[in-house]
Every structure is written in C-alpha cells, then in structure tokens.
C-alpha cells in the first residue's frame, strides 16, 4: 500500500480571497454579479438570487458542473456560471444559441443546407476561393500576443494571460482537472469510502498519486498548445494546485518530473494534438481509427469565433469513465477490502503472476482517466454518447508486476526529494 499519508491528517479546505463572479439562469434571462471566497458562498448567494434551493452551478462555456472547492479556486474571476436546480438540463452557450436559431430561423438552416449543396457541386472553384481567403488569414493565425490580435481575446478577462498559447494551455488543463474532480467526487461519495477505513486509505492514496502525476505533467497543458514541440502522431487521412506539504506547484512539478525515471508509460501521451499553426482535426468516433469527415477540422488560434466553436469539441473516453473505469476501481477496492475483512472468496489474486494482490494498477487507471492513451479529440458530430463496448484494463497487481515496482520506485524517489527540500 502507498504510504503518503502516514501519521498526517489533510488540512481542511479554507476559503480563498473574495472575488467577483457572474451568475445567470438556464435561459440566460437574468445575470448578476456576486462576490464569493468559496464555492459554498457562491452557491448560497446564487440560491438566494434565483430562489433555487440547493442549487448547482455549471460553467457556461462548456456545461461542466463545478462541485469541488479546489477546482473552484482554479477558476478566474468574472467567469460566468449557470445556476440550476438538481434535475435541470443545462445547455452550453453554443447549444443555447444553436437551438434558438433552429427554433426561430428554420429558413436560415435551410439556406445553410443549400449552401452546402452548392459547395459540393462546385468544389474546385470554391477551393480556390477558400485558399486565397486562407492566405489572407494566415497573418492573424500566426499572431500570438494580446496586443497583436486583441479581438481574439474579447471575453477573456484575465489580464495576466498575454498570449493565445497561454489561453489554450488553460483550456486543456481545465478539461483534465474536470476529469480529476469527477473521479474524486465519484470515488469519495460512495458508501464503501465512508464505511471502510481501508477503502478510504486505498482511494485517498490513489487520488493523491493521480494528483501528483497530474501536477508533474502540468495537467497535460500541452494538449492544446501549438508551441509544444512534441506532437501526437495521427494516422494519415485516406481521403495548479498547492501541495499538501507546502511545496510550491512549480517546484512539485519539477520534483515529480525528476522522479519519474525510465520506463514511464505516461510520457508518450504528453503531446500536442495540433500542428505548429494550431490546426486540429477530429480523431473520429471512439470505435473508428479515424474521422470519416474531411470537414471536421478547426484552428481555434485563427479567430474568436473558432475559439468559441472549439468549446463543443469533446475529449471522448474510449473506455468510459462512469460506465467502466470508475466501477472497475470500486470493484477492485471492494475485493481488497473484503479479503482483508475475512470475506468469502479468499485473497484477491494477480491474474498475471497468480500471486496475492498488493495494490491496484494505478498507472493503468491514470492512463485511462486522464491521457490520450484513452482520450480522442472529436467534433460534436463524432461524439457518440451511446454505450461504448470497451472495458477497463485496470486490475489488482502483485509485487512482481512491473507497474507495482515502478510505482514504489517513483514514490520512494519523490519522498526522498521532498524530504531533502523540506
């Protein structure tokens, strides 16, 4: 078992500095400014403003529910939240706009279909026009600084952000942070976590290792960053948080990186998904090798409109979080706990070596939850929300497994470096 929490209790979360935020209802008919130093305070004030008991809050830009105080403190001031009741369906800004057009302007959508047909029938001529238009936009695409392309930064209130690359890094981090807090919320709210000290220790230690690795890889900020030198090799077309031991996040990132050692299975996925210009292309439905649509391409660095449209591109888990990865974690934790408590079935065994299990395959689960090993960037059309026919590869491992040895070695190195620093 991990030994990161031995003899120490985690400090209780406290409120941060008082900051201003914006809150609106699901119809976007009313908007208020509120000051809050915590998610709890924001919820309380929003509940009073909109008369919604036990309200929930969501990010307007991508519809992600904010449930964790730690995640809330990473969000910038003046960001817009949507306030809703427990069972209310919340739409993103883009979905709301599209549905409004679809309801009130069917002629406009019909005109769009006619335009698509016209383009299909006149592809050579249209291609020439688009090529010439693209040449005129290349200069704007290459511009990076706020003062060079001020229009691109409209609506981005954080004045400390100076470049497009910084904005896109944050967008990538926010998506991965969202998966971490979803994982944390699901694993810590179950009855087994509350009722079994052993289950609580296993889950807490797993979450702490997840967090350390995410900090070390900067929450995979390079994923949307065109300045990153390492890029995902796609198949060709045929057509920061504070550390519990008071180590600054940047220093902790360096400590984790220097402790990873050789044979790290995570490093190959710490890459950019875009070209040097910032061009992204859809990776296709979860079960396909590539996207079927040549038009599923976008460059969010090109314009503010493209940046907004990029919000509806999804990171789709091939092995699903809620249906496969998290249930697998809880099932294996339950097997470990049941064995320790003298339950039936005997000790859980490592399938590879047929030996008594020592821990869960944390790195395998990490790859499935947070990395491009299991994530595909997809256009909204290619985001298949039906049940995926894949199961988690996470399992129980023994002390002969390479993953077990690697985890222990990583923890030992990191602990030694932390002790030396403190």
Number of C-alpha atoms within 10 A of each C-alpha: 12 16 12 15 13 7 6 8 8 8 7 6 9 10 15 14 11 13 13 15 18 17 27 22 20 21 13 13 7 11 15 13 13 17 16 20 17 21 20 15 15 22 20 16 17 28 19 13 17 17 11 16 14 13 19 21 26 22 20 23 18 20 20 19 17 19 17 16 17 20 17 16 17 13 14 14 16 18 17 19 25 26 27 23 17 12 8 11 9 23 20 19 20 17 15 15 11 12 12 12 14 14 9 10 12 12 11 12 14 12 11 12 12 12 12 11 11 12 14 11 11 10 11 10 11 13 12 11 11 11 12 10 11 12 10 11 13 12 10 15 19 15 15 18 16 16 12 12 19 11 12 22 21 10 10 12 12 13 8 7 15 14 16 21 21 18 19 21 21 22 17 19 20 19 18 21 21 18 14 21 18 19 18 19 13 14 21 16 10 11 10 17 20 11 10 14 12 18 23 18 16 19 20 19 18 24 20 17 19 22 18 22 20 24 24 22 19 21 25 26 25 26 26 26 27 24 17 19 11 17 20 15 10 11 9 7 10 7 6 17 17 13 15 13 11 9 15 13 17 14 15 23 20 13 22 23 18 14 19 21 12 8 10 13 14 18 13 13 21 21 22 23 27 23 19 14 15 21 17 20 21 24 25 22 22 24 11 10 11 18 18 16 16 11 10 18 15 19 18 23 25 23 17 17 12 14 17 15 15 19 18 20 19 19 21 24 22 21 21 21 21 13 14 18 24 21 15 19 22 18 13 19 23 17 22 24 21 18 15 13 11 10 12 9 9 13 18 22 18 20 13 11 13 11 15 16 21 19 21 24 21 22 21 18 22 23 18 23 23 25 24 23 18 18 21 21 22 24 26 17 14 21 19 15 10 6 9 15 11 14 14 19 13 21 20 23 25 23 16 14 16 12 20 21 13 18 17 16 15 18 19 15 17 20 17 12 16 16 10 8 10 8
